Amino acid sequence: MLNLRDTLTGEKREFVPIADEVRLYVCGITPYSEAHLGHALFSIVFDVLRRYLEWRGYGVRHIQNFTDIDDKLIERSHETGTPVEELAERHSDAYMAQLTRLNVLAATEYPRATEEIPNIISFIEGLVEKGVAYASGGDVYYRVRDKADYGKLSKRDVDDLRSGARVDLSELKDDPLDFALWKGAKPGEPHWDSPWGPGRPGWHIECSAMAVNALGEQIDIHGGGADLIFPHHENEIAQSESFTGKAPFASFWMHNALLTLGDEKMSKSLGNLIGIDEVLDRYGTDALRMFILTSHYRSPITFSEEALDSARAGAERLRQAAFSKGTGSAEVETLDPAETAARFTEAMDDDLNTPRALATLFHLARAINHTHDAGGDASDAQATLRELAGVLGFTLHEPPHRDENAAPFVNLLVELRSELRTAKQYALADRVRDGLVELGVELHDGPEGTDWSFR
């Protein structure tokens, strides 16, 4: 049986879905800048969860949102002079293309906050009617102290939280702990009409409204990074259970640990980001998956080139074993694909223990190689290896081989193309672009110039 650890209870217990179809909600990205390797981490973790659930025979309805309106997007819009909508669209499209490169299965739906405004307003109205939210000066706030068990996810005491709370002078809260459900519009900000005046959703309310609208009042699994436990997921629980009157909002809360660079987590605010395309161009999809899955999803991962080099070598060992050719029909007694599948299932049933699951695949790969060395036939074992590797999302494709020495020449051609475009010699500029594309170079034109990457 599949056992998952629930962040709320701190316990590992049997997963039993509410209905025949698993209801899975995963918090997505805020597309105010390019997605980074930390986003690849959670995308792969919950892709593996979904793949495993489906392999075990469950249907899965998977919802992953885009927060395409919030303070960070507005701030970046003001910094760059780019409209919020354009920023969000550009980075959302880029992230979707990266999910394809990461071999992540498409979610059932990708709702966007700006497309859910009527549902969000209805949700807030319901909270106001129940007396757990109140309007104030064009804003609407949730009354935290009206939720007796507030803090249960993050294990925080309300009184301790209050002692450290700060109130922005522009906010009109009854209590410093109360959080915004709706924010009145400021000059120059995107806004929508509402019963409380023009404004936009607060950060937390969108996910509750989307989850309830797409999956129902109670869901099976709510996922996201550990950095979302407080305040985002804590507030989701409070407002969702207050709105529906049902608890728990989610049967299981699953949180992946974060990616670190040395002693610091990777984050946009710290500016220590590594782009997804950068890693994929250099190492390939399977190497990145191997790097992430060799650690348990609840264990922090430290980025290093050495670790990725090792992951690439490991992925290549699986690929070669999966497609190598034997020369005879003898069997080796130690080769037992069914045993491998059972051990793989046992590992994954233990809260998605991907390191143990990978160990079983490498054991099978060694057995395949020994069988071939002995002149035997390992085709059944290879089929099992390919199947189980697929459950973890490995493509088993040959990784990219790029000549790093070519970079200066590519830079020169990209610069030449830019000069031709400035001179309005567009036909010649297009010929340079087409030639680069044929060489496997992908160009990324932006307001600050042209970047490029190997495909």
C-alpha positions as CSV (number, residue, x, y, z in Angstrom):
1,M,0.0,0.0,0.0
2,L,1.1,3.5,-0.7
3,N,2.1,5.5,2.4
4,L,2.7,9.3,2.2
5,R,3.9,11.7,4.9
6,D,1.4,14.5,5.7
7,T,3.0,17.7,6.7
8,L,-0.1,18.7,8.8
9,T,0.0,15.6,11.1
10,G,3.7,14.9,10.7
11,E,2.7,11.2,10.2
12,K,3.3,8.8,7.4
13,R,0.1,6.9,6.7
14,E,-1.8,5.0,4.0
15,F,-3.0,7.0,1.0
16,V,-6.7,6.4,0.4
17,P,-8.3,8.8,-2.2
18,I,-11.6,10.5,-1.5
19,A,-13.1,9.1,-4.7
20,D,-12.0,7.1,-7.7
21,E,-10.0,9.9,-9.2
22,V,-7.1,11.4,-7.1
23,R,-7.6,15.2,-6.7
24,L,-4.1,16.7,-6.8
25,Y,-3.4,20.5,-6.5
26,V,0.1,21.8,-6.8
27,C,1.1,25.5,-6.3
28,G,2.7,26.7,-9.5
29,I,4.9,29.7,-10.3
30,T,4.6,33.5,-10.1
31,P,5.8,34.4,-13.6
32,Y,7.5,37.7,-12.9
33,S,10.9,36.4,-14.1
34,E,12.4,33.3,-15.7
35,A,11.8,30.0,-14.0
36,H,14.9,28.5,-12.3
37,L,16.2,25.2,-11.1
38,G,14.2,25.3,-7.9
39,H,11.0,25.4,-10.0
40,A,12.4,22.3,-11.9
41,L,12.7,20.6,-8.6
42,F,9.1,20.8,-7.5
43,S,7.9,20.2,-11.1
44,I,9.8,16.9,-11.2
45,V,8.9,15.8,-7.7
46,F,5.2,16.1,-8.3
47,D,5.5,14.7,-11.8
48,V,6.9,11.6,-10.3
49,L,4.1,11.5,-7.7
50,R,1.5,11.7,-10.5
51,R,3.3,9.1,-12.7
52,Y,3.5,6.7,-9.8
53,L,-0.2,7.1,-8.9
54,E,-1.2,6.5,-12.5
55,W,1.2,3.5,-12.7
56,R,-0.5,2.1,-9.6
57,G,-3.9,2.4,-11.4
58,Y,-5.3,5.6,-10.1
59,G,-6.8,8.3,-12.3
60,V,-5.4,11.7,-11.4
61,R,-6.9,15.1,-11.9
62,H,-3.9,17.4,-11.6
63,I,-4.3,21.2,-11.2
64,Q,-1.4,23.6,-11.2
65,N,-1.9,27.3,-11.1
66,F,-0.2,30.4,-12.4
67,T,-0.2,33.4,-10.0
68,D,-0.3,35.9,-12.9
69,I,-1.2,39.0,-10.7
70,D,0.5,39.9,-7.5
71,D,2.9,42.4,-5.8
72,K,6.0,41.0,-7.4
73,L,4.6,41.2,-10.9
74,I,3.5,44.7,-10.4
75,E,6.9,45.7,-8.9
76,R,8.7,44.1,-11.9
77,S,6.4,45.8,-14.3
78,H,7.2,49.2,-12.8
79,E,10.9,48.4,-12.9
80,T,11.0,47.3,-16.5
81,G,8.1,49.4,-18.0
82,T,6.6,46.1,-19.3
83,P,2.9,45.6,-18.8
84,V,2.0,43.0,-16.1
85,E,0.1,40.9,-18.6
86,E,3.0,40.8,-21.0
87,L,5.5,39.8,-18.3
88,A,3.2,37.0,-17.0
89,E,2.5,35.7,-20.5
90,R,6.2,35.7,-21.6
91,H,7.4,33.9,-18.5
92,S,4.5,31.5,-18.3
93,D,5.0,30.4,-21.9
94,A,8.7,29.9,-21.3
95,Y,8.0,27.8,-18.2
96,M,5.5,25.6,-20.2
97,A,8.2,25.0,-22.8
98,Q,10.6,24.1,-20.1
99,L,8.2,21.6,-18.6
100,T,8.1,19.9,-22.0
101,R,11.9,19.7,-22.0
102,L,11.8,18.3,-18.4
103,N,9.5,15.5,-19.6
104,V,6.9,16.7,-17.1
105,L,3.3,15.4,-17.9
106,A,0.9,18.2,-18.7
107,A,-1.5,19.0,-15.8
108,T,-5.2,18.5,-16.4
109,E,-5.6,22.3,-16.1
110,Y,-3.4,25.3,-15.6
111,P,-5.8,28.0,-14.1
112,R,-4.6,31.6,-13.9
113,A,-5.5,34.0,-11.2
114,T,-6.7,36.6,-13.7
115,E,-9.0,34.1,-15.3
116,E,-10.6,33.1,-12.0
117,I,-11.6,36.6,-10.7
118,P,-15.4,35.9,-10.5
119,N,-14.7,32.7,-8.5
120,I,-12.3,34.5,-6.3
121,I,-14.8,37.3,-5.6
122,S,-17.6,34.7,-4.8
123,F,-15.2,33.0,-2.4
124,I,-14.4,36.2,-0.6
125,E,-18.1,37.1,-0.5
126,G,-18.8,33.8,1.2
127,L,-16.2,34.5,3.9
128,V,-17.6,37.9,4.5
129,E,-21.1,36.5,4.9
130,K,-19.8,34.0,7.4
131,G,-18.3,36.8,9.4
132,V,-14.7,35.5,9.2
133,A,-13.7,38.3,6.8
134,Y,-14.3,42.0,6.7
135,A,-14.0,44.9,4.3
136,S,-11.9,47.9,5.2
137,G,-11.1,50.9,3.0
138,G,-11.5,48.9,-0.2
139,D,-9.5,45.9,1.1
140,V,-10.9,42.7,2.5
141,Y,-9.2,40.8,5.3
142,Y,-9.5,37.4,6.9
143,R,-9.8,37.3,10.7
144,V,-7.1,34.9,11.7
145,R,-8.2,34.7,15.4
146,D,-11.6,33.4,14.3
147,K,-9.9,30.1,13.2
148,A,-9.2,28.4,16.5
149,D,-6.6,26.0,15.0
150,Y,-4.8,28.5,12.9
151,G,-1.1,27.6,12.8
152,K,-1.7,23.8,12.8
153,L,0.2,23.2,9.5
154,S,3.3,25.3,10.4
155,K,3.1,24.4,14.1
156,R,3.1,28.1,15.0
157,D,1.3,29.7,18.0
158,V,-1.0,32.7,17.2
159,D,0.2,34.7,20.2
160,D,3.8,34.2,19.1
161,L,3.0,35.3,15.6
162,R,1.2,38.4,16.9
163,S,4.3,39.5,18.9
164,G,6.3,39.7,15.7
165,A,3.6,41.0,13.4
166,R,4.0,44.3,11.6
167,V,1.3,46.4,9.9
168,D,1.9,48.4,6.8
169,L,0.6,51.9,7.3
170,S,-1.5,51.5,4.0
171,E,-3.3,48.5,5.5
172,L,-6.5,48.9,7.6
173,K,-6.6,45.7,9.6
174,D,-8.4,45.0,12.8
175,D,-5.6,42.7,13.9
176,P,-1.9,42.6,12.7
177,L,-2.3,38.9,11.9
178,D,-5.2,39.3,9.5
179,F,-4.3,38.8,5.9
180,A,-5.6,40.3,2.7
181,L,-8.1,38.5,0.6
182,W,-8.7,41.5,-1.7
183,K,-6.5,44.6,-2.2
184,G,-8.0,47.9,-3.3
185,A,-6.4,49.3,-6.4
186,K,-3.6,51.8,-6.3
187,P,-2.9,54.2,-9.2
188,G,-1.4,52.5,-12.2
189,E,-2.1,48.9,-11.0
190,P,-4.2,46.3,-12.8
191,H,-7.7,46.0,-11.2
192,W,-11.1,44.4,-11.5
193,D,-14.5,45.6,-10.2
194,S,-15.7,44.0,-7.0
195,P,-18.4,44.7,-4.3
196,W,-15.6,46.5,-2.3
197,G,-14.4,48.6,-5.2
198,P,-11.8,48.2,-7.9
199,G,-8.9,46.0,-6.8
200,R,-7.2,42.6,-7.2
201,P,-6.9,39.3,-5.3
202,G,-4.5,38.8,-2.4
203,W,-1.9,36.1,-2.8
204,H,-3.5,33.2,-0.9
205,I,-7.1,33.4,-1.9
206,E,-6.6,32.5,-5.5
207,C,-5.4,28.9,-4.7
208,S,-8.3,28.2,-2.5
209,A,-10.8,29.4,-5.1
210,M,-9.1,27.5,-7.9
211,A,-8.8,24.3,-5.9
212,V,-12.4,24.3,-4.8
213,N,-13.6,25.3,-8.3
214,A,-11.6,22.6,-10.1
215,L,-11.4,19.8,-7.5
216,G,-14.2,20.3,-5.0
217,E,-14.4,21.3,-1.3
218,Q,-11.9,18.6,-0.1
219,I,-8.9,17.3,-2.1
220,D,-6.6,14.4,-1.7
221,I,-3.1,16.0,-2.0
222,H,-2.0,19.6,-1.9
223,G,1.7,20.0,-2.9
224,G,4.3,22.7,-3.1
225,G,7.7,23.7,-1.9
226,A,8.5,23.8,1.8
227,D,8.8,27.6,1.6
228,L,5.1,27.8,1.1
229,I,4.1,26.1,4.3
230,F,3.8,29.5,6.1
231,P,2.1,31.7,5.4
232,H,0.7,30.6,2.0
233,H,-0.6,27.1,2.8
234,E,-1.5,28.0,6.4
235,N,-3.7,30.7,5.1
236,E,-5.2,28.4,2.4
237,I,-6.3,26.0,5.1
238,A,-7.8,28.7,7.2
239,Q,-9.8,30.4,4.4
240,S,-10.8,27.1,2.7
241,E,-12.1,25.4,5.8
242,S,-13.9,28.5,6.9
243,F,-15.6,28.8,3.5
244,T,-16.7,25.2,3.2
245,G,-17.2,24.3,6.8
246,K,-15.3,21.0,6.1
247,A,-12.0,19.8,7.4
248,P,-9.5,18.8,6.4
249,F,-9.2,20.9,3.2
250,A,-6.5,18.4,2.0
251,S,-6.1,14.8,3.2
252,F,-2.3,15.1,2.6
253,W,0.0,18.1,2.5
254,M,3.2,17.2,0.6
255,H,6.2,19.6,0.6
256,N,9.4,19.2,-1.2
257,A,12.6,20.5,0.4
258,L,14.5,23.3,-1.3
259,L,17.5,23.4,-3.6
260,T,20.5,25.1,-2.1
261,L,23.7,26.7,-3.3
262,G,26.2,26.1,-0.5
263,D,24.4,27.4,2.6
264,E,21.7,29.4,0.9
265,K,18.5,28.3,-0.7
266,M,18.1,29.2,-4.4
267,S,15.6,32.1,-4.7
268,K,14.8,35.0,-6.9
269,S,15.1,37.4,-4.0
270,L,18.6,36.3,-3.3
271,G,19.6,36.5,-6.9
272,N,21.4,33.2,-6.9
273,L,19.5,31.5,-9.6
274,I,20.4,28.9,-12.2
275,G,18.2,28.7,-15.2
276,I,16.5,25.5,-16.2
277,D,17.5,25.7,-19.9
278,E,21.1,26.3,-18.9
279,V,21.3,23.0,-17.1
280,L,19.3,21.1,-19.7
281,D,21.5,22.4,-22.5
282,R,24.6,21.2,-20.7
283,Y,23.5,18.0,-19.0
284,G,20.2,16.8,-20.5
285,T,16.8,15.9,-19.1
286,D,17.7,12.6,-17.5
287,A,20.7,13.9,-15.8
288,L,18.7,16.6,-14.1
289,R,16.0,14.1,-13.1
290,M,18.7,11.8,-11.7
291,F,20.3,14.7,-9.7
292,I,16.9,15.5,-8.1
293,L,15.6,11.9,-7.5
294,T,18.8,10.6,-5.9
295,S,17.7,12.6,-2.9
296,H,14.4,12.0,-1.1
297,Y,11.9,14.8,-1.9
298,R,11.8,15.9,1.7
299,S,15.7,16.2,1.9
300,P,17.4,19.5,0.8
301,I,19.5,19.2,-2.3
302,T,22.8,21.1,-2.8
303,F,23.6,22.1,-6.3
304,S,27.1,21.3,-7.7
305,E,28.5,20.6,-11.1
306,E,30.1,17.5,-9.7
307,A,26.8,16.1,-8.6
308,L,25.3,16.8,-12.0
309,D,28.3,15.1,-13.7
310,S,27.7,12.1,-11.5
311,A,23.9,12.2,-12.3
312,R,24.6,12.3,-16.0
313,A,26.9,9.3,-15.8
314,G,24.2,7.4,-13.8
315,A,21.5,8.2,-16.3
316,E,23.8,7.1,-19.1
317,R,24.3,3.7,-17.3
318,L,20.6,3.1,-17.2
319,R,20.2,4.1,-20.9
320,Q,22.9,1.8,-22.1
321,A,21.6,-1.1,-20.0
322,A,18.0,-0.5,-21.3
323,F,19.0,-0.8,-25.0
324,S,22.2,-2.9,-25.1
325,K,22.1,-6.0,-27.2
326,G,22.9,-9.6,-26.0
327,T,24.4,-12.3,-28.1
328,G,22.8,-15.5,-27.0
329,S,19.9,-17.1,-25.2
330,A,21.4,-18.2,-21.9
331,E,19.9,-17.0,-18.7
332,V,21.7,-15.8,-15.5
333,E,20.0,-17.0,-12.3
334,T,20.4,-13.7,-10.5
335,L,18.3,-11.8,-13.1
336,D,14.7,-11.4,-11.8
337,P,12.7,-8.5,-13.3
338,A,9.7,-9.3,-11.2
339,E,11.7,-9.0,-8.0
340,T,13.0,-5.7,-9.2
341,A,9.5,-4.4,-9.8
342,A,8.4,-5.5,-6.4
343,R,11.4,-3.8,-4.7
344,F,10.8,-0.7,-6.8
345,T,7.1,-0.6,-5.7
346,E,8.1,-1.2,-2.0
347,A,10.4,1.8,-2.2
348,M,8.0,4.1,-3.9
349,D,5.2,3.0,-1.5
350,D,7.4,4.3,1.3
351,D,6.6,8.0,0.8
352,L,8.1,8.1,-2.7
353,N,11.6,6.9,-1.7
354,T,13.2,7.6,-5.1
355,P,16.8,6.9,-3.9
356,R,15.8,3.3,-3.0
357,A,13.8,3.0,-6.2
358,L,16.8,4.1,-8.2
359,A,19.0,1.6,-6.4
360,T,16.7,-1.2,-7.6
361,L,17.0,0.1,-11.2
362,F,20.8,0.2,-11.0
363,H,20.8,-3.3,-9.6
364,L,18.8,-4.5,-12.5
365,A,21.0,-2.6,-14.9
366,R,24.1,-4.4,-13.5
367,A,22.3,-7.8,-13.9
368,I,21.4,-7.0,-17.5
369,N,25.1,-6.2,-18.2
370,H,26.2,-9.4,-16.5
371,T,23.7,-11.4,-18.5
372,H,24.9,-9.9,-21.8
373,D,28.5,-10.5,-20.8
374,A,27.6,-14.2,-20.3
375,G,26.0,-14.3,-23.7
376,G,22.4,-14.3,-22.4
377,D,19.2,-12.7,-23.3
378,A,18.0,-9.9,-21.0
379,S,15.1,-8.5,-23.1
380,D,12.5,-9.1,-20.5
381,A,14.6,-7.4,-17.9
382,Q,15.3,-4.5,-20.2
383,A,11.6,-4.0,-20.8
384,T,11.1,-3.9,-17.0
385,L,13.9,-1.4,-16.7
386,R,12.4,0.9,-19.4
387,E,9.0,0.7,-17.8
388,L,10.2,1.5,-14.3
389,A,12.5,4.3,-15.5
390,G,9.5,5.7,-17.3
391,V,7.6,5.8,-13.9
392,L,10.3,8.1,-12.7
393,G,10.0,10.2,-15.9
394,F,13.3,9.3,-17.5
395,T,13.4,9.6,-21.3
396,L,16.4,7.2,-21.7
397,H,17.3,9.4,-24.7
398,E,20.9,10.1,-25.5
399,P,22.0,13.4,-23.7
400,P,23.1,16.5,-25.7
401,H,26.7,16.7,-26.8
402,R,27.6,20.3,-27.3
403,D,31.0,21.7,-28.2
404,E,31.6,24.4,-25.5
405,N,34.4,25.8,-27.7
406,A,31.7,26.9,-30.2
407,A,30.3,29.5,-27.8
408,P,32.6,32.4,-29.0
409,F,31.7,31.8,-32.6
410,V,28.0,31.6,-31.7
411,N,28.3,34.9,-29.8
412,L,29.9,36.5,-32.8
413,L,27.1,35.4,-35.1
414,V,24.5,36.6,-32.7
415,E,26.2,40.0,-32.5
416,L,26.4,40.1,-36.3
417,R,22.6,39.4,-36.5
418,S,21.9,42.2,-34.0
419,E,23.9,44.6,-36.1
420,L,22.1,43.6,-39.3
421,R,18.7,44.1,-37.6
422,T,19.8,47.5,-36.4
423,A,20.8,48.3,-40.0
424,K,17.4,47.0,-41.1
425,Q,19.0,44.3,-43.2
426,Y,16.4,41.9,-42.1
427,A,16.9,39.3,-44.9
428,L,20.5,38.8,-44.0
429,A,19.7,38.8,-40.3
430,D,17.2,36.1,-41.0
431,R,19.7,34.0,-42.9
432,V,22.1,34.2,-39.9
433,R,19.3,33.2,-37.6
434,D,18.3,30.2,-39.8
435,G,21.9,29.1,-39.9
436,L,22.1,29.1,-36.1
437,V,18.9,27.2,-35.8
438,E,20.3,24.5,-38.1
439,L,23.3,24.2,-35.8
440,G,21.0,23.6,-32.8
441,V,21.2,27.2,-31.4
442,E,18.0,28.7,-30.1
443,L,17.7,32.5,-29.9
444,H,15.9,34.4,-27.3
445,D,15.1,38.0,-28.2
446,G,14.2,40.3,-25.4
447,P,14.2,44.0,-24.4
448,E,17.8,43.8,-23.1
449,G,19.1,42.1,-26.2
450,T,19.4,38.5,-27.6
451,D,20.4,35.5,-25.5
452,W,21.0,32.0,-26.9
453,S,21.1,28.4,-25.8
454,F,21.7,25.0,-27.4
455,R,18.5,23.1,-28.0
